[in-house]
Amino acid sequence: MTRRVLIFGTFDGFDAGHQFVIAEAAKKGSDLVVAVARDTHVQTLKKKNPKNTQEVRAKRVSEDPHVSQVVLSDETLGTYQILDEINPDVIALGFDQDALKTDITQWMHMHNRSIPIETLSYFPE
């Protein structure tokens, strides 16, 4: 039985921490879908331009052997249409994605959705 896991991230300058997050998320299911943040969202949320374009970041993530599918995040920040499109069994979030967890939880409550959210371990540098 397929268990689809969805993770979100910028994945700029793809490094060992990103690889760790992807590997940990992959352990949560059989099908890992990665939503890469759009350039405009990085500019809005992080107040800076990403080093690499969304296309470059998505391509790099797609090369990781744990990843089943890469998609760009929703065009409009906070709409979470991606949850309907991907229909994940679980959402895995990094240890530092508390604001995203709160936002998704509020969205699910308002839209009568219930998808388990699991927080991934801290990357042991």
Residue pairs with C-beta under 8 A, 6 or more apart in sequence:
1 30
2 29
2 30
2 31
3 28
3 29
3 30
3 31
3 89
3 90
4 29
4 30
4 31
4 33
4 86
4 87
4 88
4 89
4 90
5 25
5 26
5 28
5 29
5 31
5 32
5 33
5 88
5 89
5 90
5 91
5 92
6 33
6 34
6 35
6 82
6 83
6 86
6 88
6 90
6 91
6 92
7 21
7 22
7 25
7 32
7 33
7 34
7 35
7 91
7 92
7 93
7 94
8 34
8 35
8 37
8 73
8 91
8 93
8 97
8 100
9 18
9 21
9 34
9 35
9 36
9 37
9 94
10 36
10 37
10 42
10 46
10 50
10 57
11 18
11 34
11 36
11 37
11 57
11 60
11 61
12 42
12 50
12 51
12 52
12 57
13 51
13 52
14 57
14 60
14 61
16 123
17 123
17 125
18 61
19 64
20 123
21 94
21 120
21 123
22 32
22 34
22 61
22 64
22 66
22 67
23 66
24 92
24 120
24 121
25 32
25 66
25 92
25 120
26 32
26 66
26 67
28 90
28 92
28 118
29 89
29 90
31 68
31 69
32 66
32 67
32 68
32 69
33 67
33 68
33 69
33 70
33 71
33 86
33 88
34 61
34 67
34 69
34 70
34 71
35 71
35 72
35 73
35 82
35 86
36 54
36 57
36 58
36 61
36 70
36 71
36 72
36 73
37 45
37 50
37 54
37 57
37 73
38 54
38 72
38 73
38 75
39 49
39 50
39 53
39 54
40 77
41 73
41 77
42 48
42 49
42 50
43 49
43 50
44 77
45 77
50 57
52 60
54 72
58 70
58 71
58 72
61 67
61 70
62 70
71 82
71 85
71 86
73 82
74 80
74 81
74 82
78 103
78 107
80 104
80 107
80 111
83 104
83 107
83 108
83 113
83 115
88 115
89 115
89 116
90 115
90 116
90 117
90 118
91 104
91 115
91 116
91 117
91 118
92 117
92 118
92 119
92 120
93 100
93 101
93 117
93 118
93 119
93 120
94 119
94 120
95 119
95 120
95 121
95 122
95 123
97 119
101 117
101 119
104 117
105 117
107 113
108 114
108 115
